C-alpha cells in the first residue's frame, strides 16, 4: 500500500481540489545544435498549478527521421511538441521514447499516434502503465480539467530489456534500461553525434530530486552514469549542462544526506512526521520546491527503511 501512496504523492498536490491549467502562448525550445532540441518544463507545484508541462521533453533530428524523448503530461502538450517539430523538420517521426512511467513524461504520446512511430520504453513500462492507468486517469481529470480530455495512455510497441541501439541516419541513439532507481522503469539514452546523454528523472538539476523506487539503487546508477562519454547532459528536470558530473554529485549528496538522516531518525525512534521536518535539512537551500518534495521523499522512504 505504501508504494501506491508514493506513486500518487509525486503528483497529488494536497489541499487542492483542482489546479487551474496555465497555458503559455509560446512553446519555447532550446536548440543545442546538431539537430537536438529541448523544451524545458516549468518548476511548478501546487501553488503554481500543475498543467502537464513540468519536465524536459526533447527531440533529435537525424538524416532519416526524428526521435522524440518524452512527450509531456497531456495531449495538449504533446500537440505543441509535435507542432514545434514540424516547424523544424518534415522528416518522419520514427521513435517516441518514454524515459519512465510518470505521467508528466508520457501523456503527450497520443499526439503522435498518427505518425505511427515505434513507442519505446523500459521492459517493465507497459505493465507499470497498466497498473497505474486508473489512478493516473482520475488524477489528470482532477488536475488538468479540460486538458485531460482526449488524452489516452499509449503503451510501448518496443521495449528495452538491457540496451537497444536506434539508427536514424547520421547518428545512433543507445538506450539503456536501468535497475530500480528513480522508478522501476528508468531508461537513459546516449546520442552519438553530439555526445549528448538524456537521463530522464535519474537526474534532477535545480529542482529537488524525487523518487519512488530505490534510493540506494538511484545513488548507484548515478555513480554508473559518471562513466558516460557525454559532453553534455539533458536531465529530466532542469537546465542542460556540460558540468554534468558536478550535477550528478549534487544529487548524490542530497540523496546520501536523506538516507543517513532517515536512518538516524529511525534508530532514535523518531516519527515519520518529525523526520519530514529534519531529514536532509542541510540541503534545503540548494534545491527548488524543497519543502514539499523532500517531505514526499521521506513519506516514501521511511516505511521502507524501517525494514532494512
Number of C-alpha atoms within 10 A of each C-alpha: 5 12 14 12 14 20 20 17 18 18 18 20 19 9 7 13 10 16 18 17 17 13 13 8 6 7 14 15 16 13 11 14 9 11 16 20 21 21 22 23 21 17 17 17 17 17 9 13 17 25 27 31 27 21 25 26 30 24 24 23 24 22 12 14 18 24 22 26 24 26 35 31 27 29 25 24 24 26 18 18 26 19 13 17 21 13 8 11 14 11 14 16 24 19 23 26 29 29 29 27 22 22 23 25 28 29 29 30 29 20 23 21 13 8 12 12 18 17 20 24 28 29 19 18 23 19 14 18 21 11 11 16 15 10 12 20 17 12 19 25 15 17 24 22 15 13 19 22 14 12 20 17 19 17 20 21 12 16 20 21 15 13 15 16 14 14 15 18 12 12 17 16 22 16 25 21 23 22 18 17 22 25 24 21 26 27 29 26 24 21 19 16 14 16 15 23 25 26 22 25 26 28 27 23 22 17 20 23 24 23 23 23 21 18 23 15 17 23 21 14 20 20 15 10 18 14 9 14 12 19 13 18 23 26 26 27 25 20 19 21 16 14 11 21 18 12 19 21 15 19 22 22 15 21 22 16 17 24 19 12 18 25 19 14 18 16 10 9 9 12 12 20 12 10 22 21 13 18 24 23 17 11 17 16 9 12 19 16 16 20 14 16 20 26 21 20 23 27 20 25 24 20 14 13 14 11 6 6
